[in-house]
Amino acid sequence: MAESTEADGDSGKISIEDFAKVDLRVAKILTAETVPKTTKLYKLTVDLGDEQRQVVAGLAEDYKPEELIGRSIILVANLKPATIRGIESRGMILAAGDKKLLALSEVDREVPPGTKVC
């Protein structure tokens, strides 16, 4: 089979091998606090089973901190750390939406934190 090209309409598409590089894990939100001097950002502590991580997420306009605590969400666990407003963020929470957040990506039943999402 011939290799796909941009002319075939595959521009921007990734291979299954590229997708396999993304480590998606279930994480339970333990804490949520507003990042000072922002209206959109929370600093979250999440449980990944064998470790806890700090993640900065733009959820503050759509969720109160107490609405997030205890939720089991989907986290990109192998994203390079980034510093956001002086806070190290070690992952990214998946959510639906474009310019406005529509919904968090969550699991629909109880699974242990750290479980791989495939």
NORLINPE-V601662 format. One record per backbone hydrogen bond with DSSP energy under -0.5 kcal/mol. NH is the residue of the N-H (numbers start at 1). CO is the residue of the C=O. If there is no record, write none. Layout:
# NORLINPE-V601662
NH;CO  NH;CO
This chain:
# NORLINPE-V601662
8;5  9;6  10;5  13;10  19;15  20;16  21;17  21;18  22;19  23;21  24;22  24;117  25;75  26;115  27;73  28;47  29;71  30;28  30;45  31;45  33;43  35;41  38;35  42;57  43;33  44;42  44;55  45;31  46;44  46;53  47;28  48;46  48;51  50;48  53;46  55;44  57;42  57;55  59;57  60;40  62;59  63;59  67;64  68;64  68;65  69;65  70;29  71;68  73;27  73;71  74;105  75;25  76;92  77;23  77;75  78;23  79;76  82;89  84;82  84;87  87;84  89;82  90;54  92;76  94;74  96;103  98;100  102;96  103;96  105;94  106;104  107;72  114;26  115;112  117;24  118;116
